C-alpha cells in the first residue's frame, strides 16, 4: 500500500472508480491512450487492470488516438505555431502510431503549415535585432527550427518574403 506526503496510507483505488475518473477526464478533453495509461499507473493499478480500463475506454469511444491526433495537430498549428517535425515528435512520444500521424497530415495538407510558418517568420523578422542582415536571418532560422519546421521550408519561406 502506498503512502501520501504525510506518510499516511492511501486507500487503494478500485477499477470501477479509476474507470469513472478517466472517463470524466476524457469527456472534458481529448486524451491519448498513453497519457491515460500513465495516469492509471500513478494510481498504482496493476498492468492487467490498466489494460482492461483502456480497452473499456476505447470501446466506449472515450479514447480515440486518431481523434486525439487530429485535435493535437490542429491546436499546435493554430495556437502554438509548431512545425511538422515538433508535432510529429510529440505525437510519437505519446505513442501514436505513424500510420495515424501520416493519415491526419494528409487531411491537413501543407497550406496551414506554410501559412503558420510565414506568419511566424514575418513577426520574428519585425521584432528581431541584429548587427547585420546575416545575423538576423540566422536568428530567424534558429527560431523556426526550434519550432519544428524543416530547413528547406524555412529557406523557401524566407526567399518568398524577401521577393
N, C-alpha and C positions, 0 to 999 in steps of 0.2 A: 504494500500500500504506500502511495506517495504522500509527501507532506507539503504544506504550503510554506510561505516565508516565515511564519510564526512557529514552524515546526509542529503544527497540529495535523493529525492525519486527515487526508481528503477522503470524502466518500467516493467510491467507485461510480463511474457513470455507466448507466445501463445502455444497452444497444438501442433500445427504443428512444430513450432520451437523446442520445447522440444523433440519431437519425432526425429527430424533430428539430434539434438545434441547427444541423447542417441544412435541412430543408428550408428553415427560416432564413438562413444566410443566403442560400441560393435563390430564394424567391425575391430577395431585395436587390441582388446584382448578379451579373454573370460571373461564374467561378469555373476555373479549370479543375478537372478531376484530381490532378496532382496537389493543388492547393488544399482541397477538401481532405484528401488523404493525410496531408501533413497536420491539419487541424485535428483530425481524428486520432492520430498518433500522439499528439500532445495531450490528449485526454486519456492516454495510457490504455488504449484498446488493443486487443490482440490483432495480429495481421489478418486472420480469417474474419474477424468481426468487421474490420475496416473494409475488406473486400466485399462482404455481404452488404454493408451500408452503401458503398459506392455503386454496387450493382443495382440496388433498390433506387438510389437517387437517379441513376441513368435511365432506368426503366420508367420512372415517374416523370422523366423529362426535366428534372431539376438541373441536371448536369448534361451539357452537350458541348463537346470540345469544338465542334465546327461553329456552333453559335458563339461560343466564347471567343474563338479566333477572329471571327468576323467583327465582333464588337471591339475587341482589343486593337485590331489593326485600324479600324475606323477612328477610335478615340486617340490613338497615338499619332495618327496622321493629322487629325483636325486640331487637337488641343496641345500636344507636346511637340509637334513638328519633327517627329523622328523619321529617319530614313529606313529603307527596306532592311538593311543589314542589322540595325539595332533592334527592330521589331522582330525579325526572324530569330535572332539570338534569344530575345526574351521569351518568345513562344517555345523555342526548343528547351529553354530552362524549365518551363512549365510542362515539359514532356508532351507537347502537342505534336502528333506525327507530321512528318514532312509533306506527305501527300495532302493532308488537310490544309497546311500552310500554302502550298502551291495552288490548290484549288481556289482558296479565298483570294489570293493575289490575282488570279486570273479574272475573278469577278470585279476587282477594283481597277485593274489596268494601271497604266503608267501616268495618266493625266493628273490624278490628285497628288501623286508623289512629286511630279515636276512642278506643279503649282506651289506646293508646300516649300520645296527647295528654293524656287525663285523668290518667293516672298521672304523666306528666311535670309537668303543672301543679300537681297536689297536692303532689308532692315539692318543687317550687320554692317554692310558697307557704309551706311549712313552714320552709324554710331561708333565705328572703329577709328582709332587714332594710330598713326604710324609715321615714321620718318620718310618713307618712300611708298610709292605705289606697290612695289615689290613686297615690302613688309606687310602692307595692308592686305594684299592678295593672299599671302601666306597665312595670315591670321584668320582670314575668312575660310580658307581651305581647311585649316586645322579645326575650326569651329564646326564646319559642315561634316567633316569626317567623324568627329566626336558625336555628332547627332545621328550617325549611322548611314550616311549617304556614300555611294561609291565614288571613287575619284573621277572616273570618266563622266559621271552625271554632273559632278561639281564643275569640272572644267568646261563642259558643254554649256552649262548654265551661265558661268562667268563670261564665256565668249558671246552668248546671246545678249547678255546685259550690256556688255561693252559696245556692241554694234548698234 
